[in-house]
Amino acid sequence: MGLEDYQKALKAGKKDYQARMMKGELPTLAVLDDILPPAGEYSSVSLGLVQIPAEQIVGTKSAGRSTAFASNFMPILKAGTEFSDKWASLSTSHVEEGIRDPIKAYEYMNKFYVEEGNKRVSVMKYFDAVTIAGYVTRIIPKRTEDKENKIYYEFLDFYEVSQVNYIWFSEEGNFAKLQKAVGKEPDEVWSHEDQREFSSLYARFSEEYSARGGKQLSITPGDAFLAFITLYGYRILCKKSVSELKELVAKSWEEFTLLEQDDEVALHMNPNQEKKPLFGFLNPSGNQKLKVAFIYEKTISSSGWTYSHELGRLHLEQTFPDEISTIYYENGTAENAETLIFAAVKAGCNLIFTTTPTFVQASVKAAIQYPEVRILNCSVYTAHRYIRTYYTRMHEIKFLMGAIAGAMAENDRIVYIADYPIYGSISNINAFAMGAKMINPRSKVYLEWSSRKDCNITDEIRRIQPSCISEKDMMVPEDESGYFGLYHVEKDGTVRSLAMPLRHWGKFYEQLIRTIMDGTWKYDDNASEKKAINYWWGMSAGVLDVLYSKNLPLGTKRLVEVLRQTICSGSFYLFSGIMYDQNGTVKNEANQRMSPDSIATMDWLVDNIIGTIPKMDELYDYAKPVTNQQGVEK
């Protein structure tokens, strides 16, 4: 039995050896001594007896036995030698009574290198052991700015509380995300029950992930697992059976392949003009109306954001009275959004708009379950393949609003009241400040956040005494204050409206629906090469505009109209030329245009802004769900 196993292991070793030779790779075991930093550049600590993940045992401590094995730890020395006899004897012993003697190994950068017990490792790997007991000494390199080094130090923090050593990520920040995803506070220690539960779920996921070809992807199993539990919820998945888990992994596969993309999101900057007429509408008979659902976070009367989307829904009903019907659901939350979406599906809706970033996870889950239903989420730079997302390039309008403020601010002081520190909002703030500075180089923009705790905006406005204030974009039906858009503060304290930015969601929705009607919709998939699709349209698409007040001087209005036309025509690009942040650091060079991706993901403020971007713990609780989903703080 033992000699037969050796022959099979030898065959596997030679195959691996030859394959790596053909690729120009090292065909034998890696040697830790060859890759360690110079003496004094690392420290060591004993971990005692631990269960070592077999897949992470990749080499030997010294070169002595490295050439006796292929890189997969299978033997490559011919049969009939003392080495093969010992290996065969260990194989027989493992089958009859199990190998109990722990090995000795070193751990470096979460990979393990054997000092004693190479043949034991080889035999147990041959029999597909998941873990191997061993006394481990951890070698810790000095901190550097290298990405892999940073990830390793994040792993050390995670290991300190979890004692989990078998999961790894390819990006920074994911160990902290994992700790949060399993329901733990950053420094909360895992119990033995926590460890067993996690191990069980991860093992079941990994087995199905590998069976479907996960090892062929460039991401780690840990990357896929984190995406998986973030989507469905850790506690929910722990209760799933093997067959249920298998089905969910299969349905979620495109989410895993999306993680391979360096540029995860394909930003579609303008509506697709290519027309592909179809015979009939939605189906060959042409007699089925498109039923559209809108899922709102708040009520129409209490939220300017919801109200603006409701105007968009009404625009659709007026534009397509014979082709579509619409329904809407109010008071959605991150917790009940999935229920509302399912209700819309049950009501026969075949197109669903979820109108806030906090609904993105529920949207993805529903899209996986109901692939025949088109689901779009209103958010920017959201990387999910099963849904499409949409948003407006609001920074274009904010630049114009800033230009008006710069022209009208006699004392050079302007207050900008922002809501959430999320993708898109920072570029809006910066564009506003840049517009103000272009018209008035002395202007200063004082940044306040309505979602920030321990900040009384009214008191701050009294202290700053600005000439102009940029408030919420649209008046809320139930709000009697009348403070919205951009307004001027008179010396006696009264205010005069100057202008209001307008998101024309109706035109946005109309153009999206026309892509379905004329057959353009499906061609976006081909053009995006399996990337997530985000429609990020601006003034040139007719989805943004400025409403001017009669209080705005005619000359200022004419100046803003010139700027508007140059932006729409593409002859003026907002985020171009030299730009400095608040610390005086150059963020964009003189002859450079900032990419759309860089604009969407801005996390810094330009130099004429006074204020900061709040951290998560500085926000009110109501602001945390959307900030957690789309926040610039990562």
C-alpha positions as CSV (number, residue, x, y, z in Angstrom):
1,M,0.0,0.0,0.0
2,G,2.7,2.5,1.0
3,L,4.9,1.8,-2.1
4,E,1.9,2.1,-4.4
5,D,1.0,5.5,-2.8
6,Y,4.6,6.6,-3.3
7,Q,4.5,5.7,-7.0
8,K,1.3,7.8,-7.3
9,A,2.8,10.7,-5.3
10,L,6.0,10.5,-7.4
11,K,4.0,10.7,-10.6
12,A,2.2,13.8,-9.2
13,G,5.5,15.3,-8.2
14,K,7.1,14.8,-11.6
15,K,4.1,16.3,-13.3
16,D,4.2,19.4,-11.2
17,Y,8.0,19.6,-11.6
18,Q,7.8,19.5,-15.4
19,A,5.0,22.0,-15.6
20,R,6.9,24.6,-13.6
21,M,10.0,24.0,-15.6
22,M,8.1,24.7,-18.8
23,K,7.0,28.0,-17.3
24,G,10.4,28.9,-16.1
25,E,9.4,28.7,-12.5
26,L,11.2,27.2,-9.5
27,P,10.2,23.5,-9.7
28,T,11.2,22.5,-6.2
29,L,10.3,23.8,-2.7
30,A,10.9,27.4,-1.8
31,V,13.6,27.9,0.9
32,L,12.9,30.4,3.6
33,D,16.6,31.1,4.2
34,D,16.8,32.4,0.7
35,I,14.0,34.9,1.0
36,L,14.3,36.2,4.6
37,P,15.3,39.9,5.0
38,P,18.8,40.6,6.3
39,A,19.5,40.0,10.0
40,G,18.1,42.7,12.1
41,E,15.3,43.4,9.7
42,Y,12.9,41.1,11.3
43,S,11.8,39.6,14.7
44,S,10.5,36.3,15.7
45,V,7.9,35.0,18.2
46,S,6.8,31.5,19.1
47,L,3.1,30.6,18.4
48,G,3.3,27.2,20.1
49,L,1.3,24.3,18.8
50,V,-1.1,25.4,16.1
51,Q,-3.1,23.8,13.3
52,I,-1.3,24.8,10.1
53,P,-3.4,25.1,6.9
54,A,-1.9,22.5,4.6
55,E,-2.3,24.7,1.5
56,Q,-0.1,27.4,3.1
57,I,2.9,25.1,3.7
58,V,5.0,26.0,0.7
59,G,8.6,25.2,1.5
60,T,11.4,24.3,3.8
61,K,13.4,26.3,6.3
62,S,16.8,25.4,4.7
63,A,17.9,24.0,1.4
64,G,18.7,20.5,2.8
65,R,15.6,18.7,1.6
66,S,14.1,21.2,-0.8
67,T,15.2,19.3,-3.9
68,A,13.6,16.0,-2.8
69,F,10.2,17.5,-3.4
70,A,8.4,19.3,-6.2
71,S,6.8,22.6,-5.4
72,N,3.5,20.8,-4.5
73,F,5.4,18.8,-1.8
74,M,5.1,15.6,-3.8
75,P,8.3,13.5,-3.9
76,I,10.6,13.5,-7.0
77,L,13.3,11.0,-5.9
78,K,13.0,7.6,-7.6
79,A,11.5,4.6,-5.8
80,G,13.7,2.0,-4.1
81,T,15.7,4.6,-2.2
82,E,15.9,5.0,1.6
83,F,13.9,8.2,1.1
84,S,11.0,6.4,-0.7
85,D,11.0,3.6,1.9
86,K,10.6,6.1,4.7
87,W,7.9,7.9,2.8
88,A,6.0,4.6,2.2
89,S,6.3,3.6,5.8
90,L,4.8,7.0,6.9
91,S,2.0,6.5,4.4
92,T,1.1,3.1,5.8
93,S,1.3,4.5,9.3
94,H,-1.0,7.4,8.4
95,V,-3.6,5.0,6.9
96,E,-3.5,2.6,9.9
97,E,-3.2,4.9,12.9
98,G,-2.7,8.5,11.7
99,I,0.4,10.7,11.9
100,R,0.3,12.4,15.3
101,D,3.8,13.9,15.8
102,P,3.7,17.6,15.2
103,I,6.1,19.1,12.6
104,K,8.2,22.2,13.3
105,A,7.8,25.1,11.0
106,Y,8.3,28.8,10.5
107,E,5.6,31.2,9.4
108,Y,6.7,34.1,7.2
109,M,4.1,36.5,5.6
110,N,1.4,33.9,6.3
111,K,3.3,31.1,4.5
112,F,4.8,28.1,6.3
113,Y,8.2,26.6,5.8
114,V,9.1,23.2,7.4
115,E,12.1,22.7,9.6
116,E,11.3,19.2,10.7
117,G,8.8,16.8,9.2
118,N,9.0,17.4,5.4
119,K,8.0,13.8,4.6
120,R,5.1,14.0,7.1
121,V,3.9,17.1,5.3
122,S,4.3,15.3,1.9
123,V,2.3,12.3,3.0
124,M,-0.5,14.3,4.6
125,K,-0.8,16.6,1.5
126,Y,-1.0,13.4,-0.6
127,F,-4.0,12.3,1.5
128,D,-5.5,15.8,1.2
129,A,-5.1,16.8,4.8
130,V,-6.7,20.2,5.5
131,T,-4.5,21.1,8.5
132,I,-1.3,19.7,9.9
133,A,-0.3,20.2,13.6
134,G,3.0,21.9,14.2
135,Y,5.1,24.0,16.5
136,V,5.4,27.3,14.7
137,T,7.8,30.2,15.0
138,R,6.5,33.4,13.4
139,I,9.0,35.6,11.7
140,I,7.8,39.3,11.5
141,P,9.4,41.7,9.0
142,K,9.7,45.4,9.8
143,R,6.9,47.6,8.7
144,T,7.3,49.0,5.2
145,E,5.1,50.8,2.7
146,D,4.9,47.7,0.6
147,K,1.3,46.6,0.0
148,E,1.9,42.9,0.9
149,N,3.6,44.1,4.1
150,K,0.7,46.3,5.1
151,I,-1.8,43.4,4.4
152,Y,0.4,41.1,6.6
153,Y,0.3,43.6,9.5
154,E,-3.5,43.8,9.2
155,F,-3.5,40.0,9.3
156,L,-1.4,40.1,12.5
157,D,-4.0,42.3,14.2
158,F,-6.8,40.0,13.0
159,Y,-5.0,36.9,14.1
160,E,-4.5,38.4,17.6
161,V,-8.3,38.5,18.2
162,S,-9.5,35.5,16.0
163,Q,-6.6,33.0,16.0
164,V,-7.6,32.3,12.4
165,N,-4.7,31.8,10.1
166,Y,-6.2,30.2,6.9
167,I,-7.7,33.3,5.2
168,W,-5.9,35.9,3.1
169,F,-6.8,38.9,1.1
170,S,-5.3,40.7,-1.9
171,E,-6.3,44.2,-0.8
172,E,-5.7,46.3,2.2
173,G,-8.5,46.9,4.7
174,N,-10.2,43.5,4.2
175,F,-9.3,41.9,7.5
176,A,-11.0,44.8,9.3
177,K,-14.0,44.4,7.0
178,L,-14.1,40.7,7.8
179,Q,-14.1,41.3,11.5
180,K,-17.0,43.7,11.0
181,A,-18.8,41.3,8.7
182,V,-18.9,38.5,11.2
183,G,-20.4,40.9,13.8
184,K,-17.4,41.8,15.8
185,E,-16.1,45.1,17.1
186,P,-12.5,45.9,15.9
187,D,-10.7,44.5,19.0
188,E,-13.3,41.9,20.1
189,V,-11.8,38.5,20.8
190,W,-13.4,35.4,19.2
191,S,-14.6,32.6,21.4
192,H,-13.9,28.9,20.5
193,E,-17.5,28.7,19.3
194,D,-16.9,31.7,17.0
195,Q,-13.8,30.0,15.6
196,R,-15.6,26.7,15.0
197,E,-18.6,28.4,13.3
198,F,-16.4,30.5,11.1
199,S,-14.2,27.5,10.2
200,S,-17.3,25.4,9.2
201,L,-18.7,28.1,6.9
202,Y,-15.4,29.0,5.3
203,A,-14.6,25.3,4.7
204,R,-18.0,24.7,3.0
205,F,-17.6,27.8,0.9
206,S,-14.0,27.1,0.0
207,E,-14.9,23.6,-1.2
208,E,-17.6,24.8,-3.5
209,Y,-15.6,27.8,-4.6
210,S,-12.7,25.5,-5.6
211,A,-15.0,22.9,-7.2
212,R,-16.3,25.6,-9.5
213,G,-12.8,26.7,-10.6
214,G,-12.1,29.4,-8.0
215,K,-8.3,28.6,-8.1
216,Q,-8.3,29.8,-11.7
217,L,-9.3,33.3,-10.6
218,S,-6.7,35.9,-9.7
219,I,-8.4,36.8,-6.4
220,T,-7.9,34.8,-3.2
221,P,-10.7,32.6,-1.7
222,G,-10.8,35.1,1.1
223,D,-11.6,37.9,-1.3
224,A,-14.5,35.9,-2.6
225,F,-15.7,34.8,0.8
226,L,-15.8,38.4,2.1
227,A,-17.8,39.5,-0.9
228,F,-20.1,36.5,-0.3
229,I,-20.9,37.1,3.4
230,T,-21.2,40.9,2.8
231,L,-23.8,40.2,0.2
232,Y,-25.9,37.6,2.0
233,G,-25.0,38.2,5.7
234,Y,-22.7,36.1,7.8
235,R,-25.4,34.8,10.3
236,I,-27.8,34.0,7.5
237,L,-25.2,31.9,5.7
238,C,-24.1,30.0,8.8
239,K,-27.6,28.5,8.9
240,K,-27.6,27.4,5.2
241,S,-27.3,23.8,4.3
242,V,-24.6,22.5,2.0
243,S,-26.9,22.4,-1.0
244,E,-28.3,25.9,-0.3
245,L,-24.7,27.3,0.0
246,K,-23.8,25.6,-3.2
247,E,-26.7,27.2,-5.1
248,L,-25.8,30.7,-3.7
249,V,-22.1,30.3,-4.7
250,A,-23.2,29.3,-8.3
251,K,-25.6,32.3,-8.5
252,S,-23.0,34.7,-7.2
253,W,-20.1,33.7,-9.5
254,E,-20.1,36.9,-11.6
255,E,-19.6,38.9,-8.4
256,F,-16.4,36.9,-7.8
257,T,-15.1,37.4,-11.3
258,L,-15.8,41.1,-11.0
259,L,-13.3,41.2,-8.1
260,E,-10.6,40.4,-10.7
261,Q,-11.0,43.7,-12.5
262,D,-8.5,46.4,-11.7
263,D,-11.1,49.0,-12.9
264,E,-14.2,47.5,-11.3
265,V,-16.7,50.0,-12.7
266,A,-17.3,51.0,-16.3
267,L,-18.5,54.6,-16.1
268,H,-20.8,55.4,-19.0
269,M,-20.5,59.2,-19.2
270,N,-23.3,59.8,-21.8
271,P,-26.4,58.0,-23.0
272,N,-25.7,55.4,-25.7
273,Q,-26.7,56.9,-29.0
274,E,-26.5,53.7,-31.0
275,K,-30.0,52.6,-31.9
276,K,-30.9,48.9,-32.4
277,P,-34.7,48.7,-33.0
278,L,-36.4,45.6,-31.9
279,F,-39.6,44.1,-33.3
280,G,-42.1,44.6,-30.6
281,F,-41.6,45.9,-27.1
282,L,-40.3,43.6,-24.4
283,N,-41.7,40.5,-26.1
284,P,-42.6,39.5,-29.7
285,S,-46.2,40.2,-29.3
286,G,-45.6,43.8,-28.3
287,N,-48.6,43.9,-26.1
288,Q,-47.0,43.8,-22.6
289,K,-46.5,47.1,-20.8
290,L,-43.4,47.7,-18.9
291,K,-44.2,47.8,-15.2
292,V,-41.7,49.9,-13.2
293,A,-41.2,50.1,-9.5
294,F,-39.5,52.8,-7.4
295,I,-38.2,52.0,-4.0
296,Y,-37.8,55.2,-1.8
297,E,-35.9,55.5,1.4
298,K,-38.2,58.2,2.9
299,T,-41.6,59.6,2.2
300,I,-42.2,61.9,-0.7
301,S,-43.3,64.8,1.5
302,S,-40.4,64.7,4.0
303,S,-37.4,64.2,1.7
304,G,-36.2,66.4,-1.1
305,W,-34.2,63.4,-2.5
306,T,-37.3,61.2,-2.6
307,Y,-39.4,64.1,-3.9
308,S,-37.0,64.6,-6.9
309,H,-37.2,60.9,-7.8
310,E,-41.0,61.0,-7.5
311,L,-41.1,63.9,-10.0
312,G,-39.0,61.6,-12.2
313,R,-41.6,58.8,-11.9
314,L,-44.4,61.2,-12.7
315,H,-42.5,62.3,-15.8
316,L,-42.3,58.7,-17.0
317,E,-46.1,58.3,-16.7
318,Q,-46.6,61.4,-18.7
319,T,-44.0,60.5,-21.3
320,F,-45.1,56.9,-21.8
321,P,-48.8,56.7,-20.9
322,D,-49.4,53.7,-23.2
323,E,-46.1,51.9,-22.8
324,I,-45.5,51.7,-19.0
325,S,-47.1,51.8,-15.6
326,T,-45.4,52.6,-12.3
327,I,-45.8,52.0,-8.6
328,Y,-43.7,53.1,-5.7
329,Y,-42.9,52.1,-2.1
330,E,-41.9,54.6,0.6
331,N,-40.1,54.3,3.9
332,G,-37.5,51.8,2.8
333,T,-34.6,50.9,5.0
334,A,-31.5,48.7,4.6
335,E,-33.4,46.1,6.6
336,N,-36.7,46.0,4.7
337,A,-35.5,47.0,1.2
338,E,-35.2,43.4,0.1
339,T,-38.8,42.8,1.2
340,L,-40.0,45.8,-0.8
341,I,-38.1,44.7,-3.9
342,F,-39.6,41.2,-3.7
343,A,-43.0,42.8,-3.3
344,A,-42.4,44.7,-6.5
345,V,-41.4,41.5,-8.3
346,K,-44.5,39.8,-7.0
347,A,-46.6,42.7,-8.3
348,G,-45.3,42.0,-11.8
349,C,-42.6,44.7,-12.1
350,N,-39.9,43.9,-14.6
351,L,-37.9,47.1,-14.0
352,I,-37.0,48.3,-10.5
353,F,-35.2,51.5,-9.5
354,T,-33.9,51.5,-5.9
355,T,-33.1,55.1,-5.2
356,T,-30.5,55.2,-2.6
357,P,-27.0,53.5,-2.1
358,T,-28.2,51.9,1.1
359,F,-30.4,49.6,-1.0
360,V,-27.5,48.2,-3.1
361,Q,-27.0,44.9,-1.2
362,A,-30.7,44.1,-1.3
363,S,-30.8,45.0,-5.0
364,V,-27.9,42.6,-5.8
365,K,-29.5,39.8,-3.9
366,A,-32.8,40.3,-5.7
367,A,-31.1,40.5,-9.0
368,I,-29.4,37.2,-8.4
369,Q,-32.7,35.6,-7.4
370,Y,-34.7,37.1,-10.3
371,P,-32.3,37.4,-13.3
372,E,-35.2,38.2,-15.6
373,V,-35.9,41.5,-13.7
374,R,-33.8,44.6,-14.5
375,I,-32.7,46.3,-11.3
376,L,-30.9,49.6,-11.1
377,N,-29.6,51.3,-8.0
378,C,-29.0,55.0,-7.6
379,S,-25.4,55.2,-6.5
380,V,-22.0,56.1,-8.0
381,Y,-19.0,53.8,-8.4
382,T,-20.7,50.7,-7.1
383,A,-19.1,47.5,-8.2
384,H,-21.8,44.9,-8.7
385,R,-22.2,43.0,-11.9
386,Y,-25.8,41.8,-11.4
387,I,-27.2,45.3,-11.2
388,R,-26.5,48.5,-13.0
389,T,-26.2,51.8,-11.1
390,Y,-26.9,55.4,-12.1
391,Y,-26.1,58.8,-10.8
392,T,-25.6,62.4,-12.1
393,R,-22.4,64.3,-12.4
394,M,-23.6,66.8,-9.9
395,H,-20.1,68.4,-9.7
396,E,-20.8,70.1,-13.0
397,I,-23.7,72.0,-11.6
398,K,-21.9,72.6,-8.3
399,F,-19.1,74.3,-10.2
400,L,-21.6,76.8,-11.6
401,M,-23.2,77.3,-8.2
402,G,-19.7,78.0,-6.8
403,A,-19.1,80.5,-9.6
404,I,-22.3,82.4,-8.6
405,A,-21.3,82.3,-5.0
406,G,-17.9,83.7,-5.8
407,A,-19.4,86.5,-7.7
408,M,-22.0,87.4,-5.0
409,A,-19.9,87.0,-1.9
410,E,-18.9,90.5,-1.0
411,N,-16.9,89.4,2.1
412,D,-15.3,86.4,0.3
413,R,-16.9,84.0,2.9
414,I,-19.2,81.2,1.7
415,V,-20.7,78.3,3.7
416,Y,-21.3,75.0,2.0
417,I,-23.6,72.6,3.9
418,A,-23.0,68.9,2.8
419,D,-24.9,65.8,3.9
420,Y,-22.9,62.6,3.7
421,P,-19.1,62.0,3.0
422,I,-19.7,59.5,0.2
423,Y,-18.6,59.0,-3.4
424,G,-19.5,62.0,-5.5
425,S,-20.1,64.4,-2.6
426,I,-16.4,65.3,-2.3
427,S,-16.1,66.1,-6.0
428,N,-19.3,68.2,-5.7
429,I,-17.7,70.2,-2.8
430,N,-14.4,70.6,-4.6
431,A,-16.1,71.7,-7.8
432,F,-18.1,74.3,-5.9
433,A,-15.0,75.7,-4.3
434,M,-13.1,75.7,-7.6
435,G,-16.0,77.7,-9.3
436,A,-15.9,80.2,-6.5
437,K,-12.2,80.6,-6.7
438,M,-12.2,81.0,-10.4
439,I,-14.5,84.0,-10.2
440,N,-13.2,85.3,-6.9
441,P,-9.6,84.2,-6.0
442,R,-10.0,85.5,-2.5
443,S,-13.1,83.3,-1.7
444,K,-13.0,80.8,1.1
445,V,-15.5,78.0,1.4
446,Y,-16.4,76.9,4.9
447,L,-17.5,73.3,4.9
448,E,-20.2,72.1,7.3
449,W,-21.9,68.7,7.5
450,S,-25.5,68.3,8.4
451,S,-24.8,64.6,9.4
452,R,-21.9,65.5,11.8
453,K,-22.5,65.1,15.5
454,D,-21.7,67.9,18.0
455,C,-21.8,70.6,15.3
456,N,-24.4,73.4,15.5
457,I,-24.5,74.7,11.9
458,T,-26.6,77.7,12.9
459,D,-24.0,78.8,15.5
460,E,-21.2,78.3,12.9
461,I,-23.0,80.4,10.4
462,R,-23.3,83.2,13.0
463,R,-19.6,82.9,13.7
464,I,-18.5,82.9,10.1
465,Q,-21.0,85.5,8.8
466,P,-20.9,84.4,5.2
467,S,-22.3,86.3,2.3
468,C,-23.6,83.2,0.6
469,I,-24.7,79.8,1.7
470,S,-25.2,76.6,-0.3
471,E,-27.9,74.5,1.4
472,K,-29.8,71.3,0.4
473,D,-30.4,71.2,-3.4
474,M,-34.2,71.0,-3.4
475,M,-37.0,72.3,-1.2
476,V,-38.8,69.6,0.8
477,P,-42.6,69.8,0.6
478,E,-43.0,69.8,4.4
479,D,-40.1,72.2,5.0
480,E,-41.5,75.7,5.6
481,S,-38.1,77.4,6.1
482,G,-37.5,77.9,2.4
483,Y,-33.8,77.4,2.8
484,F,-32.5,75.5,-0.2
485,G,-30.1,75.9,-3.2
486,L,-27.8,78.8,-3.1
487,Y,-28.9,82.0,-1.3
488,H,-27.4,85.4,-0.3
489,V,-27.5,86.6,3.3
490,E,-28.3,90.3,3.6
491,K,-26.9,92.6,6.2
492,D,-30.2,92.5,8.1
493,G,-30.1,88.7,8.2
494,T,-32.7,88.1,5.6
495,V,-32.0,85.8,2.7
496,R,-32.4,86.1,-1.0
497,S,-32.5,83.0,-3.3
498,L,-29.9,83.1,-6.1
499,A,-30.1,79.7,-7.9
500,M,-31.0,76.1,-7.4
501,P,-29.3,73.0,-8.9
502,L,-31.8,70.7,-10.6
503,R,-31.5,67.0,-11.1
504,H,-34.0,66.1,-13.8
505,W,-34.5,62.4,-12.9
506,G,-37.4,62.2,-15.2
507,K,-35.2,62.7,-18.3
508,F,-32.6,60.3,-16.8
509,Y,-35.3,57.6,-16.4
510,E,-36.8,58.4,-19.8
511,Q,-33.4,57.8,-21.5
512,L,-32.7,54.6,-19.6
513,I,-36.1,53.2,-20.6
514,R,-35.6,54.2,-24.2
515,T,-32.5,52.0,-24.2
516,I,-34.7,49.1,-23.3
517,M,-37.3,50.1,-25.9
518,D,-34.8,50.5,-28.8
519,G,-32.6,47.5,-27.9
520,T,-29.5,49.5,-26.8
521,W,-29.6,48.2,-23.3
522,K,-28.0,44.8,-24.0
523,Y,-25.1,46.4,-26.0
524,D,-23.8,48.1,-22.9
525,D,-22.9,44.7,-21.5
526,N,-20.7,43.8,-24.5
527,A,-19.0,47.2,-24.3
528,S,-18.2,46.9,-20.6
529,E,-16.3,43.6,-20.8
530,K,-17.9,42.1,-17.7
531,K,-17.3,45.3,-15.6
532,A,-20.0,46.8,-13.4
533,I,-22.0,49.4,-15.3
534,N,-22.6,52.8,-13.9
535,Y,-24.5,55.5,-15.9
536,W,-22.9,58.7,-14.8
537,W,-24.5,61.4,-16.9
538,G,-24.1,65.2,-16.8
539,M,-25.5,68.4,-18.2
540,S,-24.8,67.3,-21.8
541,A,-27.3,64.5,-21.3
542,G,-30.0,67.0,-20.2
543,V,-30.3,65.5,-16.8
544,L,-28.9,68.5,-14.9
545,D,-29.7,72.2,-15.0
546,V,-29.7,75.4,-13.0
547,L,-32.8,77.3,-12.0
548,Y,-31.9,81.0,-11.7
549,S,-33.7,83.4,-9.3
550,K,-34.8,86.8,-10.3
551,N,-32.5,88.1,-7.6
552,L,-29.4,87.0,-9.6
553,P,-27.9,89.9,-11.6
554,L,-28.2,89.5,-15.4
555,G,-24.4,89.8,-15.9
556,T,-23.7,86.9,-13.5
557,K,-26.4,84.8,-15.1
558,R,-24.9,85.4,-18.6
559,L,-21.4,84.5,-17.3
560,V,-22.7,81.2,-15.8
561,E,-24.5,80.4,-19.0
562,V,-21.2,80.7,-20.9
563,L,-19.6,78.4,-18.4
564,R,-22.5,76.0,-18.8
565,Q,-22.3,75.9,-22.5
566,T,-18.5,75.2,-22.5
567,I,-18.9,72.3,-20.1
568,C,-21.8,70.8,-22.1
569,S,-19.8,71.1,-25.4
570,G,-16.7,69.6,-23.8
571,S,-14.5,72.6,-24.5
572,F,-14.0,73.2,-20.8
573,Y,-13.1,70.3,-18.5
574,L,-13.6,71.1,-14.8
575,F,-11.0,69.0,-13.1
576,S,-8.0,69.8,-15.3
577,G,-4.8,71.8,-14.7
578,I,-2.9,72.2,-11.6
579,M,-4.8,71.6,-8.4
580,Y,-3.7,71.7,-4.7
581,D,-5.2,70.1,-1.7
582,Q,-5.5,71.8,1.7
583,N,-2.0,70.8,2.6
584,G,-0.6,72.4,-0.5
585,T,0.1,69.0,-2.2
586,V,-0.2,69.0,-5.9
587,K,-3.1,66.6,-6.8
588,N,-3.3,67.3,-10.5
589,E,-0.6,68.5,-12.9
590,A,-0.8,71.5,-15.1
591,N,-1.4,69.7,-18.4
592,Q,-3.4,66.8,-17.0
593,R,-7.1,65.9,-16.9
594,M,-8.3,64.0,-13.9
595,S,-9.9,60.7,-14.9
596,P,-13.6,60.1,-14.2
597,D,-12.6,57.3,-11.7
598,S,-10.4,59.8,-9.8
599,I,-13.2,62.3,-9.7
600,A,-15.8,59.8,-8.5
601,T,-13.6,58.6,-5.7
602,M,-12.1,61.8,-4.4
603,D,-11.2,61.8,-0.7
604,W,-9.4,65.1,-0.4
605,L,-10.4,68.8,-0.4
606,V,-9.0,71.7,-2.5
607,D,-7.0,74.5,-1.0
608,N,-9.7,77.2,-0.5
609,I,-11.9,75.0,1.6
610,I,-11.9,75.4,5.4
611,G,-13.2,72.2,7.0
612,T,-12.6,68.5,7.0
613,I,-14.2,65.2,5.9
614,P,-15.8,63.6,8.9
615,K,-14.9,60.1,10.1
616,M,-17.5,57.4,10.6
617,D,-17.6,57.8,14.4
618,E,-18.2,61.6,14.0
619,L,-21.5,61.0,12.2
620,Y,-25.1,60.7,13.4
621,D,-26.4,57.1,13.4
622,Y,-28.8,57.8,10.5
623,A,-25.9,58.7,8.2
624,K,-23.9,55.6,8.9
625,P,-25.7,53.1,6.6
626,V,-25.1,55.1,3.4
627,T,-21.6,56.1,4.5
628,N,-20.7,52.5,5.3
629,Q,-21.9,51.6,1.8
630,Q,-20.5,54.5,-0.3
631,G,-18.2,56.4,2.1
632,V,-14.9,57.8,1.0
633,E,-13.3,56.7,4.3
634,K,-12.0,53.2,3.7
